[in-house]
Amino acid sequence: IGAGIGDKISLKSVAAENAEQIVLSPTEKIAAEGLQEYMTYNYLNHVFTTGDSISLNTQMGGRVQFVVTNTKPSKPVIVTEETIFKLGAITKAIDSSVPRVTYDELGGLKREVLKIREMVELPMRHPELFEKIGVDAPKGVLLYGPPGTGKTLLAKAVAGETNAHFISLSGPEIMGKHYGESEERIREIFSQAEENAPSIIFIDEIDSIAPKRDEVSGELEKRIVSQLLTLMDGMKSRGKVVVIAATNRPDSIDPALRRPGRFDREIEIGIPDNEGRFDILSIHTRGMPIEEKVDLKQISKITHGFVGADLEVLAKEAAMRALRRILPEIDLDEEKISSEILQKIKITSEDFTDALKEVRPSALREVQVQIPDISWDDVGGLDELKEELLEAVEWPLKYKVAYDYVDIESPKGILLHGPPGTGKTLIAKALAKMTESNFISIKGPELLSKWVGESEKGVREIFRKARQAAPCIIFLDEVDALVPRRGSGDSGSHVTENVVSQILTEIDGLEELHNVLIIGATNRLDIVDEALLRPGRFDRIIKVTNPDVKGRKHIFEIHTKKKPLASDVDIAKLVEITDGFSGAEIAAVANRAAITALKRYVGGKSENVKEIKITQQDLLDAVDKVKPRKKEDPLIQSIK
């Protein structure tokens, strides 16, 4: 109806008759197929009158505005199942004040919308409130966050809801080849905004035109920053002209712009949480023919790290897969596709599952983030250890209300230590799978760089990405290489000492974070820096030992369940003679026995692979060849 949030509207009853016919004229070219079914299904018992303007969702997730240009009878009418809808000629929108983007288009940004309405919309609609309390309205708002989170959309929604004049500009648009041309363009934009107040000036990617002046060599950028500062300081219509800027690199902007009086407020537009992802998916799929069995809540649970733009692409990719299924039935040479074929298009859960294989979260492409496909069933033995980890990791997520009630903080870090091959990495992956967390795996040497400051920067990036991808587990494998004891004198440089300090700083900064857990793994606990081992950093230090009898039996079953075993194989006997073997060594026994059986097949005359059988003797020979590591010689495995 063209009303914004907070507008007062008056309602009165009218005598409406059943509609025989309604003519809808689009504001852009569109096919009429499916219009009758869509309108009858979505607008049954809805009242229309000539001049009404509505936005309809297309099957590919877009939106088209329609104007009601004729009704029969010529008065307010009610849509019934007998109402005929016709497509009229393309027309201009009668009510141009109807915003193309409203707050309804924004999913997962409830808190951000409230903040920006308070800062921008309130001064524009009710300046007397700010005059009464003697406070100046904000001149500028800086929106920052990863690409695709909805910064530009939020700015457009504010303009749409306030009916403000909207001017959008980006860096390259204002760059001129002649001296002073760029500054003149900026002055023209601010002058135009003053003349058409209330106005919103939206500067996208502001870091490209207003970088830190002491870090750029070009004079043009410095002059543009100075011009922006001058114009923002000289704005007369405070509250009536607001500058909204967006960036995903807030620390690259000149600090003079970020002080109060220029960009008074800064709002972080972060990666949406589970509820936010569901809202965004609901918005992007509301015009799509989705099967009732599709569970958007489940899809939102498994799309950690996805921003709004990623979810839009996901919905479109799922729609394209549904379209490809029906393509063989379509004659592309025909001018129009029959409504019967269009009605067959249905987007299924499988379409979304397949689309997820193609669409990756854009905010996390710089680091290897994965959701491991390893469950507790793949981890043999270690039952007591599993219980302790469940208590430390799953309980804070599952019983959050109870944890808050008894005032217990969930652990920030868990350090797994023990001999090589005992399953420390496997445990970390299983934990990530169990808690439906993203998994960032970092090996110690990967972060070390010969360039000064690069290693610390790498640590900061890892933690920043983990915050964005929460819930997330950061797995630091070979943590002793990354955080060795400081002052030991083993290293010729201070790189590792700086990395230790940076990691300590990041872990201590985790207080303000949610659902980020650090898991470290090492087989040299004695050389890990002691500052990391105190409570509040690695809260739980857990020893992972070689498996007992029950554990070895479970591990043998895991590693032989898909292998073609002969009938004489006796797992119990193998368990008995592998005392002291680690999980990795038992896996090596199974693989070595399989290779022996394969050699026998390759050297034989049979071509039937089903005749390959792993015998008890193959396994016994493998046990004899794969000896467990000796305690006094941890680095060398004795192979007979």
MODACOR-V807525 format. One record per helix or strand of 2 or more residues. SS is the DSSP state (alpha for helix, beta for strand). FROM is the first residue (numbers start at 1). LEN is the number of residues. If there is no record, write none. Layout:
SS:FROM:LEN
SS:FROM:LEN
This chain:
beta:17:2
beta:21:6
alpha:35:8
beta:47:2
beta:53:5
beta:63:10
beta:77:2
beta:84:5
alpha:103:3
alpha:110:16
alpha:127:7
beta:140:5
alpha:151:12
beta:165:6
alpha:171:4
alpha:181:15
beta:199:6
alpha:206:3
alpha:213:3
alpha:219:15
beta:241:7
alpha:250:3
alpha:255:4
beta:263:6
alpha:274:12
alpha:296:6
alpha:308:22
alpha:339:6
alpha:349:10
alpha:362:3
beta:369:2
alpha:376:3
alpha:383:16
alpha:400:6
beta:413:5
alpha:424:11
beta:438:6
alpha:444:4
alpha:454:15
beta:472:6
alpha:479:4
alpha:495:18
beta:516:7
alpha:525:3
alpha:530:4
beta:540:4
alpha:549:12
alpha:571:7
alpha:583:21
alpha:609:3
alpha:616:10
